[in-house]
Amino acid sequence: MPPPPVLPPPPPYEPPVWPIPSLRLRVDDLAHPGAQIFFQHVNPYNALTSAVLTVFDWLYTLETVPHEVETIVLVLRSMPGVAHTFGSDNYKEIHFSLDWIKQCEARAPHEINGVLVHEMVHCFQYNGKGKAPGGLIEGIADWIRLHAELAPPHWTEGKGTKWDAGYEATGFFLDFIEQTHERGFVRSLNLEMRNNKYKEEMFKKISGRGLSEWWTLYQAHLGKKIPNNDPEKTPGGGDDKKENINAVGDPDKKTAKTNAIIRNLWQKMT
């Protein structure tokens, strides 16, 4: 009997090849204490590359990742605030405050990398043809920072009185949908905003539940009641009275109705 054929060894594993743009650095003042702290704790190329890959991992696949961004420049300079990002489709600049870095010296590596991840999201995310609420845009960025385990110590779930309050408030709300629905909701929402103007109906299209229903469920999750008669505290700013379950009626009846709706929705979820 002839010996069994010898199979060739499997090909070596090749990691995904993501379209990493050209990464550049500009420092306005090397003598600034913030600059010295930055270079003491961070390798700029590694930190920027890691931030890019984190964004790709949570928002895209190899098939959907955008290729338009060719260059990203990190600018370290003295300025008020923390950081901001701007640019064109193929060129982005992230401006990061050296004064903020100095202020956060005690937790510099964590804060620097967290801010870089947040700002890197703005380099690649979609905005629904410019119609997405600013709070949603910032919330997606902080949601990714949260999952990168780079949240600052002051973040707590439950801040904000409306879903698009922005930053970590919206980030935790999006994470509730992500964990309750399934992983991929935020990714799908981002991709839905690529070629379409943002509409609240996108939430229902992707998850099967409308934005108001998700917000009600989230309030139940937090153990809160939706505030009465405040259009700024309901999805859509109160323009659609059908979405505001507390729009009219006796306060006691409204509270009872709200609690009944929350209990009913929560029972369906669990």
Secondary structure, DSSP 4 states (H G I P E B T S, - for coil): -PPPPPPPPPPPP------PPEEEEEES-TTSHHHHHHHHH--HHHHHHHHHHHHHHHH--TTT------EEEEEEE--SSSEEEEE-SSEEEEEEEHHHHHHTGGGHHHHHHHHHHHHHHHHH---TTTTS-HHHHHHHHHHHHHHTT---TT--TT--SSTTS-HHHHHHHHHHHHHHS-TTHHHHHHHHTTSS---THHHHHHHSS-HHHHHHHHHHHHT--PPTT-GGGSGGGG--TTT-TTSSS-HHHHHHHHHHHHHHHHHHH-
